[in-house]
Amino acid sequence: MNLCLFEDIVPEPAPSQRVAPLRIDHAALWEQEMTEILKERLAFHGLWAGAMAHEIVEGLRARLGGDDVYVPAPDRRARNARIRALFNGRNVDELCSLFELSRSTIYLICQRQTNPR
């Protein structure tokens, strides 16, 4: 543990102590995320989910390899309208678990119906 307050006087580690920078395989991370999504949302079996995720990632690599990919956030207007339609003042906990939101977020969404900003 180094307790030195001034980084510029901390000795450089010896070449044998230097650690190579960790390389992250982002395609593997995408594959893991897609596998989990397929299992959670579509109830795919683990082997099928993994195989399908692998093929999707390989297909994306073939078509978009090297490009940056932007995945926009979903439009929340439809979700918020649904929450307002279901809200009756006594079902906040039910809406929280249904939409995976906090109580304060549910109340904010329902308040905006009467007080649009």
N, C-alpha and C positions, 0 to 999 in steps of 0.2 A: 504494500500500500504506500502510495506516495503522498505525503502531506505537504508538499511544496506549494506555496501560493503563487509562485511565478513560473509559468510554463516555460519561459525562455531559458531558465537555468536548470531545467530538468534534463539530465543526460539522455542522449539518444539510446535506444536499446541496441544491443549488439546485433549484427546481421542475422545471427542464428536465432535470435529471439523474435524477430519480426514475423508477423502473421500475415499470410497472403490474404488479400481482400476476398470476402465471401461473394461468390457469384450466385445470383438467384435465377433459377429457371422459371421465368414467369409463365411459360406455357404449362409447366407442371402445376403451378398454382391455379391457373385457370381450369385445368383438368380436374383438380381436386374440388374446386368450388362447384363446377358443373356436375360432378358426380354427386355431391351432397344435395344440390338442387334437384336433380333427377330422383334421388331417393326420397327426399322430404316432400316435394310437391307433386310428384307423379307416381310415387310408390314403386319405383323401379327396384328390382333386386340389385344388391351390391355389384355383382359381376356384370350384369347388363348395363347398369348405370355407368360403371367404369369404362366399359367397352364403347358405349355410345359417346360419353364425354371425350374419350381419346379420339374417336373418329371426327367429332365436331372440331376439336382443337387442331387436328391435322388438316382438316378441310380449310379452317380459317388461316392456318399457316400457309397453305398452298395458294390461297386467294389473296391474302392480305399481308403476307410475311414481311416484316420490317416496318409496316405502317403503324401509326398510332391509331388506336381504336377508342372512340368516345361512345359511352353508353349513357344516354340522357336519363335523368331521374324521371319517374312516372309523373304524369299530370295528376295532381292531387285534388283537382276540382270535383271529379266524379266521386272519389272516396269521401270527401268532405260533405258533398250533397247527400250521400247515402247515410252518413253519420247523423246529419241534421234531420233527415226523414225518420230515422229510427229512434232518435233521442226523445225520451218522454219525461226526463227529470229524475226518474227512479232507476234507470238502467245503465248508469255510468260504468259500473264494474263489468257488466256484460259487454258493453261496447269496447271497453279497454282490452278485454281478452280477445274479442272478435277481430279488432283492427290492430292489436298489438301496440297500443298507444297508452300514454299516461293519462290519469284523470284530468290533469291540468290542460293537456292538449285537447282532450274531448271538450272540456268546457270552453276553451278558446275558440275552437271550431264552431261550436253552437252559439257562442256569443257573437261571432262575426256575422251570423245570419241576421241578427237584429241590429247590429252596429257595424255595417260594412265600412272598412277603412279605405 
